[in-house]
Amino acid sequence: MAERIWTAALVIIGDEILSGRTQDKNIAQLALWLNLQGIRLSEVRVVPDRMDAIGAAVTALSAANDYLFTTGGIGPTHDDITVDAIAAALGVPVIIHPQARAILDEYYAPRGGLTEARLRMARTPEGASLIVNGQSGAPGIRIGNIFILAGVPHIAGAMLDSLSGKLEGGRPVVSATIGCWVQESEVADLLGQTEKNHDGCQIGSYPFFRDGRTGANFVIRSTDEALLQACTADLTAALAAKGYAPVAGGI
């Protein structure tokens, strides 16, 4: 029986991402973290700060995946509407979460107190639980298979750290890299045949142009270390047989 593949999607929320004013750093962070949990990032969508856009993306992707993560839109200002949009999509009201309020009250006690704006960060969809945030006062939110994270990368990372080892998933993905000074098109058939010969492995090709030369790095991925090593060895031998001088670890 084929091994189950656990999947997650990411919805990045924010006009500032779509306008180019802010460059997203959460995709790579989440993808790497998910790999360690044995979960694959299957899709990423970037949506504006609009209730309908957020709701539509969350509804579709939470239904299509084991897990859905969102980043952005849970701050203290009026345009932070992620909680409202997700609650509306789920058909539940927004409440002031008592535990979140207590966390924020303690955090802001020496920082000027809990203002109305700061209290907005205690709002959650009814029925939600909290995700620990070791970087700042405001916690993340979990409701069902939806995980609502901050948009600031180091805060989102802290929330992910608190979730490590707590989600059900498969085996982590392991990888190996081989580099060659070769045009990708010259070895396309060789790559395809090698992947076909090694069920359970995937080979990605990443061409580059450096120092006036064309090359490519080939990344082999698998959830099985033995299969990975066998595929890597065969690809290395096949490239060497063609005279391409493969470089372990990539160029």
N, C-alpha and C positions, 0 to 999 in steps of 0.2 A: 504494500500500500504506500502511495506517495506521501512523503512527509508534509504536514500542514505548513503553509507559509502564512505567517502573521503579518498584517499590513497596517500602516498608519498613513494618514494624510495630514497636510499642514495648510491652514488658511492664514495668510499674512494679511493683517488688516491695517490700512492706513493710507490716506491720501499722500503722505510725505514719501512713501515708497514708490507709488505710481508716478509722482511728479519728478522723481530723481533727486530730491533734496536729501534723502537718506538712503544709504545702501544697506540692503538687508544682509545680516550676518547669521541669522537664525537657521537658515536652511542647512548649511553645512554642520552647524552645531547639533541640530536635532537629528540629522541623518546619521552622524557618527555615533551619537548616544543610542539611537534606536538599534543600530547594528549590534551594539554591545548587549542589548536586551533581547536579541534574536528576533527583531521586528524590522520589516523593510519599509522604507518611505516610498510610497507608491505614487503620490501626486502632491503637487504644490499649487495653490492658487493665491493670487494677490488680488484683494478686493478693496474698494474704497470705503470710506467711513459713511456707509449708507445702510440703514436697517435692512432693506430688501436684499441688497447684495450679500451682506453678511449672513442673513438668514437662509438664503438660497444655497450658498456654498456649504454652510454647516449642515443643513438638512441632507444634501446630496452626499457629501463626503463621509459623514458619520454613519450613514446607512451602508455605504459601499466598502467600509474598512472596519477592522477590529477597533482601531483607535483614531481619534481626530484631535489634533492639537491646533490651537489658535495662538497667535502672538499679536499683541498690540491692542490698544483701545480700552484698557482697564485702569486708566489713571484718574486724576481728580477733576478733570475739566469737562465742560459741557459736551465736547465732541467725542468723549470716550464712551461709546455706545455699545461696545461689544456685549456686555452683560445684558443690556436691554434687548438687543437683537437676538441673542441666543435664547433668552427666556421666552420671547415672543414666538420664536420658531418651535420651541418645545411646548408652548401653550401653558406656561406656568408664570406666576407673578414674580416680580423682583422684591426681595426682602433685604433688610439689614441683618446680616448674619451675626448672631450674638457673639460667637467666638472670634470672628474677624474684628468686630467692634472692640472687643477686649484687647486683642493683639495691638490694634492701632492706638487705642487709648494709652496703653503702656509705652508703646514706641514713641509717641509724640508728647508724652508728659513732660520730658525735659526739652522739647523742641517747639514750645509755644502752644501745646495743647491740641486737642482734636477738633478742628474747625469743620464747618459744613462741607467744604470742598474735600478735605481729607476723609470725611466720613463716607463719601461716595465710594471709596475703595473698599468699604465693608459690604457693598451691595453684591448680592449673588442671586441667581435663579433659585427659587424655592426648592428645597430638597438637595442642594449641592453640599459637598464637603470641601475642605480647604487643602491646599497644597502648601507645604511649609516653604517659606522664603527666608533664607539665612542672610540675605544681603540688605533688605530694607523691610519696612514694617508691613507692607501690603502683601497678603498671601495670594497665591494662585487659587484657581477654582476647578473642581472636578464635578461633573454631573453626568452620570451614565458613562459612556465611553468618550466623553468630550473633556479635554484638558485645556483650560483657559490660562495662558501664560502671559507675562509681561512682554512688551516689545523690546525693552532694553536688553541687549544680549547677555550681559553678565548677570542680570537678575533672572532672566529666563533660564540661564545655565544653572543658577542656584536652585531654582524650582525643579529642574530635571534631576539634579543631584539627589534631591530629597525623594524622588520617585524611583531611583535606581534599585533594581532587583524586586520591585513591587508589582510589575506588570507581567502578565502571562505572555510568553513568547516561545519561539523555537530556539534553535541553536544559533549562536552568533555567526555572522559572516566573517570568514577569514580571506586574506588576499595575498597575492604575490605579484611582483612587477618585473617585467623583462623589457629592456630598452634596446633599440637597434637604430643605426643610421641607415634607414631604408625608407622609400616611399611607401606609404600605407597601401596603395593600390597594388604594389608588387607582391604583397604577401596576403592579400585579402582571402584568396582561395585556401591558402595554407592555414590561416586562422580559423576559417569556417570549418574546415575538415578536422582540425585538432579539437575544436569545441564539440563537434559531432561525435568524435571518438571518445569523449570523456563526459558521459552523462553525469549531471550534478555539478558541472562547472560552467561558468560563463566567462568569455574573454571580451574585454573592452579594448578598443584601439584609440589612442590619443596622439594624433600627429602633432609635430611642432617644427618650427624653422629656427635654427640657432647657429650662430657663427658661420652663416652662409651655407649651411647644410640642412637637408631635410631628414627628419628622423621621426620615430614614433615610440611611444611606450605602450606596452601591452599589459593590461591588468587582468589577472585571473582571479575569479572569486568563486567561493564554494562555502558550504556549511560543514564540509568534511575535510579535515586536515590531510588525510591520506589521499583523497581524490585530488585535492589541490596540488600536493607535491608531485603526484603522478602526471598530471596535466602540465605542470610547469616544466618538469623534466622532459616530457615529449616535445613541448613547444620549443624549448631551448635547443634540443637536438635537431629538430627540423629546421630551425633558423640557421644553426651552425652548418648543417649539411648544404644549405643554399649559399653559404659563404657570407652571411650577414653579421657575424661576430656579435652575438647577443650579450647584453650586459645585465647581470643579475642585479636586481634592485632598481633598475631603470636608469635613464640618462638625465 
